[in-house]
């Protein structure tokens, strides 16, 4: 074979990931809150983007009207692919919302209250406690080193060395903090936390105290008979003491707010039942409404007034702005199509609950909607849907299933609900084994193994038979 160089010409088709396509993919997989932050970032980077209001709408209409009246316009130097956008001032599907002038600009609903943090709660009690200024400084330092669960994360020796005070002073101030609300705060470990609550709440049961001091690990493993034998009491007494111990809080600080916690979920899709039919609403209200700045548009309508370099800059930013608006609208339409398909295919779940959730995968929805599976995956990623049954992650609608005797499949979520109901109705003195639960589900026509039952039970945080048994 002869080896040499050659020059050939051929025509091929390939997918090029352009910046615009990459932006459309990014916008599609954003949740409502993330989309709002993304738009805020684009507003800062692109000067042609502007927030929409009534005045902006009027300015756009005036500019469009003036542009249509121009005659004798010369041939343009640049190919502007954004001109079709200006023929429709509705921003590709965003309908204009009339502003109610009679409505007050602010109301109490505009203000969100925030619960106090654990540190603020403890400091407010410290200021009401009788203590000297040096003791107050030590207490403030200790409170600053209490984590979100309510435990102190520094030793008295470290605090004494840091503040150059004596260790007994630190221990005394720490004892004062441990009397604050919530009970158990300021403890150095779980045992001390439970003992503080035991003393604060006035629990008069020596077995409970023995469990806290010596048998926490054995109690967690369900070794009640062994504990009863070592303490010389009946199993029923240990069981009763364990029930009292379960009323104590191992993390006393978790009920207070944390500034870094996300406590609210904003649903991206809202499904409401109206007269027997489900209405789908895409929740894009929180996202800022954007439009094109009319001032910069005048740069492109007056060609001879600006140099070519300025026109190129404005034109590139304008094309990016129009593409962003199109990407947002395309995201809204895709979410609506996917939600409409989910509502149609999971109608029984919306009507009757989680037990009627059908097995579903991305391929089924992609074929019905006419989109690629990766597009469906991005559209449902990090998205939440509000239904009459509650707020769910959209990924939860896609569940695997097990075969049954009729040849169809039953979703894993439905089987988990069955396992939960069976265990909830069992006799606590003779709890059911995983094998027995498997046989009971098989009687309903569903093929399931003992290991699958154990897997679903672990996912539901249901303990094993030994820890569920009551005496």
Wavefront OBJ file of the C-alpha trace (Angstrom):
o trace
v 0.000 0.000 0.000
v 1.264 3.419 -0.896
v 1.429 5.969 1.937
v 1.150 9.659 1.208
v -0.660 12.910 1.867
v -3.918 13.842 0.208
v -6.498 16.652 0.277
v -10.114 15.524 0.302
v -13.405 17.373 0.652
v -16.418 15.725 2.273
v -19.748 16.797 3.739
v -20.803 15.511 7.166
v -23.440 16.294 9.782
v -22.510 16.747 13.414
v -24.011 18.301 16.503
v -22.191 21.439 17.622
v -22.698 22.568 21.224
v -23.036 26.302 20.656
v -23.050 28.769 23.574
v -26.738 29.439 22.918
v -27.602 25.722 23.061
v -25.554 25.319 26.216
v -27.454 28.222 27.776
v -30.813 26.681 26.812
v -29.801 23.394 28.465
v -28.682 25.255 31.578
v -31.939 27.215 31.826
v -34.012 24.051 31.379
v -32.536 22.253 34.384
v -32.805 25.224 36.754
v -35.470 25.301 39.439
v -37.642 28.372 39.973
v -35.367 29.887 42.616
v -32.235 29.098 40.604
v -33.811 30.592 37.480
v -34.581 33.788 39.387
v -30.949 34.091 40.509
v -29.718 33.262 36.997
v -31.842 36.019 35.482
v -30.562 38.486 38.083
v -27.007 37.592 37.053
v -27.802 38.058 33.354
v -29.368 41.443 34.103
v -26.049 42.565 35.547
v -23.959 41.187 32.671
v -26.109 42.180 29.694
v -26.970 45.915 29.467
v -29.710 45.263 26.893
v -31.796 43.283 29.359
v -34.212 45.202 31.514
v -36.967 44.407 33.986
v -40.413 44.685 32.464
v -42.999 47.112 33.804
v -45.863 49.112 32.336
v -43.643 52.033 31.355
v -41.269 49.731 29.517
v -44.180 48.222 27.597
v -45.302 51.692 26.452
v -41.787 52.637 25.375
v -41.483 49.445 23.328
v -44.750 50.203 21.562
v -43.627 53.753 20.734
v -40.298 52.573 19.356
v -41.985 49.903 17.227
v -44.448 52.468 15.902
v -41.697 54.935 15.044
v -39.677 52.245 13.360
v -42.594 51.187 11.148
v -43.048 54.767 9.910
v -39.476 55.087 8.656
v -39.239 55.225 4.855
v -36.382 55.138 2.425
v -34.262 52.981 4.718
v -31.005 51.921 3.116
v -29.764 48.336 2.859
v -28.405 47.230 6.224
v -24.775 46.332 6.689
v -25.370 43.486 9.164
v -27.657 40.478 9.193
v -29.791 40.923 12.293
v -31.515 37.682 13.282
v -33.377 39.425 16.091
v -35.698 41.547 13.973
v -38.550 39.037 14.092
v -38.517 39.358 17.871
v -39.678 42.986 17.701
v -42.756 42.068 15.682
v -44.189 40.548 18.853
v -43.736 42.561 22.034
v -45.228 39.801 24.170
v -41.780 38.288 24.884
v -42.609 34.949 23.285
v -45.506 33.869 25.418
v -45.208 36.072 28.494
v -48.589 37.720 28.663
v -48.849 41.250 29.915
v -50.197 41.560 33.418
v -52.338 44.531 34.247
v -51.244 46.274 37.406
v -53.893 47.060 39.954
v -53.310 50.683 40.855
v -55.676 50.518 43.842
v -53.683 47.753 45.533
v -51.246 49.023 48.186
v -47.606 48.665 47.250
v -46.686 46.856 50.459
v -48.658 44.766 52.897
v -47.875 42.519 55.825
v -47.697 39.564 53.422
v -44.558 41.122 51.908
v -42.618 40.642 55.127
v -41.367 37.227 56.248
v -40.701 36.640 59.929
v -37.659 34.648 61.004
v -37.478 32.527 64.117
v -34.552 33.275 66.464
v -31.425 31.191 66.141
v -30.151 29.064 69.009
v -27.425 31.601 69.813
v -29.928 34.467 69.932
v -32.234 32.441 72.163
v -29.412 31.642 74.604
v -28.053 35.212 74.631
v -31.502 36.600 75.452
v -31.589 34.318 78.515
v -28.019 35.243 79.432
v -28.905 38.952 79.596
v -31.634 38.105 82.120
v -29.311 36.014 84.296
v -27.487 37.501 87.300
v -23.765 37.320 86.481
v -20.728 39.591 86.493
v -19.135 41.111 83.409
v -16.246 38.571 83.320
v -18.742 35.726 83.618
v -20.850 37.258 80.848
v -17.824 37.349 78.523
v -17.108 33.682 79.231
v -20.769 32.799 78.621
v -20.844 34.652 75.301
v -17.721 32.798 74.189
v -19.238 29.450 75.174
v -22.547 30.216 73.431
v -20.626 31.116 70.301
v -19.100 27.629 70.323
v -22.386 25.721 70.635
v -23.289 23.974 67.375
v -26.706 23.755 65.703
v -27.528 20.542 67.591
v -26.989 22.232 70.968
v -23.644 20.694 71.936
v -20.601 22.630 73.162
v -17.617 22.048 70.902
v -14.787 23.386 73.103
v -13.474 22.035 76.393
v -13.246 24.133 79.585
v -9.451 23.835 79.387
v -9.394 25.414 75.911
v -11.708 28.235 76.979
v -9.665 28.908 80.127
v -6.449 29.096 78.114
v -8.059 31.277 75.433
v -9.675 33.802 77.789
v -6.944 33.548 80.465
v -9.334 32.646 83.244
v -9.467 29.734 85.641
v -11.027 26.428 84.621
v -13.474 26.351 87.591
v -14.886 29.706 86.405
v -15.523 28.280 82.946
v -17.138 25.161 84.429
v -19.404 27.284 86.620
v -20.541 29.440 83.680
v -21.103 26.332 81.553
v -23.316 24.920 84.322
v -25.336 28.145 84.171
v -25.822 27.794 80.402
v -26.929 24.192 80.869
v -29.897 25.475 82.895
v -31.143 27.504 79.910
v -33.898 26.525 77.541
v -33.996 24.164 75.657
v -33.191 21.486 78.242
v -29.960 19.675 77.439
v -28.251 22.564 75.673
v -24.542 23.048 76.317
v -23.806 19.345 76.871
v -20.482 17.861 75.821
v -21.849 14.471 74.743
v -25.108 12.549 74.387
v -24.973 11.064 77.879
v -24.599 14.477 79.516
v -27.351 15.915 77.320
v -29.832 13.240 78.405
v -28.813 13.507 82.058
v -29.400 17.277 81.997
v -32.895 16.697 80.642
v -33.462 13.913 83.180
v -32.683 16.302 86.043
v -34.387 19.363 84.520
v -37.657 17.594 83.759
v -37.768 15.918 87.169
v -37.977 12.348 85.928
v -38.048 10.037 88.954
v -37.029 6.668 87.513
v -33.694 5.101 88.441
v -33.859 2.631 85.552
v -33.930 5.543 83.090
v -30.820 6.976 84.713
v -29.084 3.594 84.556
v -29.933 3.308 80.864
v -28.439 6.738 80.174
v -25.231 6.127 82.114
v -24.450 2.520 81.119
v -26.702 0.969 78.500
v -27.282 3.410 75.628
v -25.472 1.227 73.078
v -27.214 -1.975 74.204
v -30.574 -0.185 74.126
v -29.913 1.009 70.566
v -29.234 -2.612 69.530
v -32.469 -3.811 71.138
v -30.796 -5.951 73.832
v -33.557 -5.360 76.365
v -33.453 -8.847 77.850
v -29.734 -8.548 78.577
v -30.228 -5.136 80.229
v -33.057 -6.490 82.385
v -30.918 -9.439 83.486
v -27.977 -7.221 84.498
v -30.197 -4.725 86.346
v -32.221 -7.468 88.037
v -35.579 -6.092 86.879
v -38.297 -7.316 84.549
v -38.196 -6.793 80.814
v -41.434 -4.789 81.032
v -39.787 -2.291 83.420
v -36.860 -1.792 81.051
v -39.301 -1.366 78.149
v -41.220 1.276 80.127
v -37.997 3.119 81.000
v -36.921 3.006 77.356
v -40.242 4.599 76.364
v -39.580 7.443 78.814
v -36.054 7.825 77.451
v -37.408 8.168 73.899
v -39.312 11.304 74.942
v -36.004 13.119 75.544
v -34.414 15.108 72.718
v -30.877 14.016 71.734
v -30.473 17.201 69.636
v -32.041 20.039 71.651
v -30.867 22.789 69.283
v -32.365 21.454 66.072
v -35.737 23.184 66.577
v -34.194 26.628 66.111
v -33.667 28.327 62.796
v -30.393 28.396 60.953
v -29.688 31.269 58.534
v -28.068 28.831 56.088
v -30.990 26.394 55.990
v -33.440 26.312 53.094
v -36.709 25.769 54.889
v -39.142 26.345 52.039
v -39.764 24.584 48.738
v -41.161 26.641 45.889
v -42.984 24.266 43.506
v -42.162 24.704 39.827
v -45.478 23.143 38.760
v -48.856 23.541 40.456
v -51.583 20.998 39.690
v -55.084 21.870 40.881
v -58.296 19.890 40.496
v -61.156 21.994 39.183
v -64.536 20.359 38.514
v -62.993 16.909 38.104
v -60.216 18.049 35.761
v -56.609 18.802 36.623
v -55.315 22.248 35.700
v -51.543 22.654 35.233
v -49.853 25.938 36.118
v -46.165 26.647 35.567
v -45.030 28.616 38.598
v -42.776 31.232 37.004
v -44.190 34.180 38.931
v -41.111 34.602 41.146
v -38.788 34.886 38.130
v -38.204 38.502 37.028
v -39.943 39.516 33.805
v -37.293 40.672 31.360
v -37.454 42.613 28.127
v -35.153 44.574 25.802
v -33.959 48.022 26.835
v -35.483 50.558 24.415
v -32.511 52.933 24.692
v -30.082 50.438 23.213
v -32.578 49.449 20.542
v -32.291 52.933 19.102
v -28.617 52.235 18.359
v -29.626 49.643 15.794
v -32.463 51.670 14.281
v -30.115 54.543 13.402
v -27.285 53.005 11.434
v -25.343 56.119 10.431
v -25.229 57.604 13.926
v -22.885 54.998 15.406
v -19.650 53.361 14.354
v -19.616 49.693 13.227
v -17.804 48.502 16.362
v -20.526 49.885 18.623
v -23.202 48.328 16.439
v -21.496 44.931 16.579
v -21.331 45.063 20.373
v -24.982 46.056 20.763
v -26.051 43.504 18.157
v -24.237 40.639 19.921
v -25.716 41.577 23.286
v -29.166 41.892 21.742
v -28.971 38.458 20.145
v -27.877 37.019 23.526
v -30.799 38.752 25.253
v -33.338 37.453 22.734
v -31.920 33.943 23.020
v -32.220 34.072 26.807
v -35.886 35.078 26.553
v -36.509 32.269 24.086
v -34.740 29.774 26.369
v -36.914 30.797 29.310
v -40.060 30.431 27.245
v -38.894 27.084 25.889
v -38.284 25.927 29.463
v -41.825 26.906 30.405
v -43.339 25.039 27.450
v -41.230 21.927 28.110
v -42.200 21.864 31.782
v -45.855 22.168 30.831
v -45.647 19.295 28.337
v -43.861 17.014 30.808
v -46.274 17.895 33.631
v -49.259 17.315 31.355
v -47.910 13.878 30.467
v -47.265 12.994 34.115
v -50.763 14.059 35.115
v -52.268 11.950 32.344
v -50.204 8.834 33.117
v -50.436 9.121 36.931
v -54.096 10.105 37.196
v -54.859 7.353 39.734
v -52.057 8.580 41.992
v -53.442 12.123 41.946
v -56.935 10.824 42.706
v -56.256 8.168 45.337
v -52.711 8.503 46.700
v -49.259 6.938 46.674
v -50.540 3.346 46.590
v -51.763 3.916 43.042
v -48.471 5.240 41.654
v -47.666 3.381 38.428
v -44.180 2.303 37.306
v -42.806 4.881 34.907
v -39.468 5.693 33.277
v -38.025 8.523 31.237
v -38.420 6.608 27.977
v -42.218 6.358 28.365
v -42.579 10.110 28.887
v -40.061 10.962 26.135
v -41.964 8.909 23.558
v -45.283 10.470 24.518
v -44.014 14.066 24.611
v -41.766 13.714 21.567
v -38.536 14.784 23.267
v -35.254 13.077 24.068
v -34.818 11.225 27.359
v -32.008 13.576 28.408
v -34.364 16.535 27.913
v -36.977 14.904 30.154
v -34.290 14.204 32.752
v -33.148 17.843 32.753
v -36.730 19.128 32.826
v -37.549 17.069 35.937
v -34.217 17.559 37.715
v -34.452 19.595 40.952
v -38.095 20.417 40.188
v -41.044 20.078 42.556
v -44.711 19.698 41.742
v -47.593 20.664 44.014
v -50.525 18.277 43.767
v -53.715 17.632 45.790
v -51.753 14.766 47.408
v -48.932 17.089 48.529
v -45.664 18.491 47.207
v -43.397 15.935 45.526
v -40.152 15.965 43.624
v -40.889 15.333 39.945
v -38.362 12.495 39.930
v -40.626 10.645 42.361
v -43.146 10.080 39.565
v -40.547 7.870 37.892
v -40.351 4.646 39.880
v -39.372 1.082 39.139
v -41.789 -1.790 39.602
v -42.145 -5.506 40.293
v -44.074 -8.017 38.231
v -47.349 -9.464 39.454
v -49.380 -12.502 38.498
v -51.499 -10.597 35.990
v -48.441 -9.771 33.863
v -48.417 -6.074 34.749
v -46.091 -4.268 37.169
v -46.554 -2.570 40.520
v -44.442 0.445 41.466
v -41.883 0.245 44.246
v -43.507 3.190 46.041
v -46.781 1.268 46.168
v -45.023 -1.783 47.622
v -43.255 0.395 50.214
v -46.647 1.696 51.277
v -47.870 -1.900 51.629
v -44.862 -2.820 53.792
v -45.450 0.239 55.957
v -49.131 -0.580 56.448
v -48.422 -4.250 57.234
v -45.845 -3.353 59.897
v -48.112 -0.674 61.339
v -50.869 -3.236 61.835
v -48.717 -6.040 63.274
v -48.843 -7.315 66.860
v -45.952 -5.587 68.631
v -45.474 -8.611 70.876
v -45.019 -10.886 67.854
v -43.653 -8.679 65.056
v -43.562 -10.035 61.530
v -40.343 -11.208 59.929
v -39.272 -10.011 56.478
v -40.071 -13.477 55.098
v -43.601 -13.334 56.519
v -44.145 -9.853 55.054
v -42.901 -11.139 51.694
v -45.416 -13.997 51.801
v -48.268 -11.625 52.696
v -47.443 -9.394 49.709
v -47.196 -12.441 47.443
v -50.758 -13.315 48.430
v -51.793 -10.039 46.778
v -50.273 -11.231 43.505
v -46.933 -9.367 43.660
v -43.675 -11.278 43.263
v -41.255 -10.035 45.916
v -38.364 -11.615 47.777
v -37.383 -11.358 51.438
v -34.272 -9.315 50.571
v -36.388 -6.793 48.666
v -38.671 -6.411 51.686
v -35.616 -5.808 53.900
v -34.327 -3.229 51.410
v -37.631 -1.324 51.331
v -37.910 -1.509 55.136
v -34.458 0.063 55.506
v -35.401 2.828 53.055
v -38.476 3.548 55.193
v -36.284 3.701 58.350
v -38.250 0.875 59.957
v -36.115 -1.142 62.414
v -35.675 -4.912 62.264
v -37.853 -7.388 64.115
v -35.681 -7.423 67.237
v -36.025 -3.682 67.777
v -39.756 -3.628 67.014
v -40.669 -6.246 69.584
v -42.584 -5.118 72.664
v -42.712 -7.054 75.961
l 1 2 3 4 5 6 7 8 9 10 11 12 13 14 15 16 17 18 19 20 21 22 23 24 25 26 27 28 29 30 31 32 33 34 35 36 37 38 39 40 41 42 43 44 45 46 47 48 49 50 51 52 53 54 55 56 57 58 59 60 61 62 63 64 65 66 67 68 69 70 71 72 73 74 75 76 77 78 79 80 81 82 83 84 85 86 87 88 89 90 91 92 93 94 95 96 97 98 99 100 101 102 103 104 105 106 107 108 109 110 111 112 113 114 115 116 117 118 119 120 121 122 123 124 125 126 127 128 129 130 131 132 133 134 135 136 137 138 139 140 141 142 143 144 145 146 147 148 149 150 151 152 153 154 155 156 157 158 159 160 161 162 163 164 165 166 167 168 169 170 171 172 173 174 175 176 177 178 179 180 181 182 183 184 185 186 187 188 189 190 191 192 193 194 195 196 197 198 199 200 201 202 203 204 205 206 207 208 209 210 211 212 213 214 215 216 217 218 219 220 221 222 223 224 225 226 227 228 229 230 231 232 233 234 235 236 237 238 239 240 241 242 243 244 245 246 247 248 249 250 251 252 253 254 255 256 257 258 259 260 261 262 263 264 265 266 267 268 269 270 271 272 273 274 275 276 277 278 279 280 281 282 283 284 285 286 287 288 289 290 291 292 293 294 295 296 297 298 299 300 301 302 303 304 305 306 307 308 309 310 311 312 313 314 315 316 317 318 319 320 321 322 323 324 325 326 327 328 329 330 331 332 333 334 335 336 337 338 339 340 341 342 343 344 345 346 347 348 349 350 351 352 353 354 355 356 357 358 359 360 361 362 363 364 365 366 367 368 369 370 371 372 373 374 375 376 377 378 379 380 381 382 383 384 385 386 387 388 389 390 391 392 393 394 395 396 397 398 399 400 401 402 403 404 405 406 407 408 409 410 411 412 413 414 415 416 417 418 419 420 421 422 423 424 425 426 427 428 429 430 431 432 433 434 435 436 437 438 439 440 441 442 443 444 445 446 447 448 449 450 451 452 453 454 455 456 457 458 459 460 461 462 463 464 465 466 467 468 469 470 471
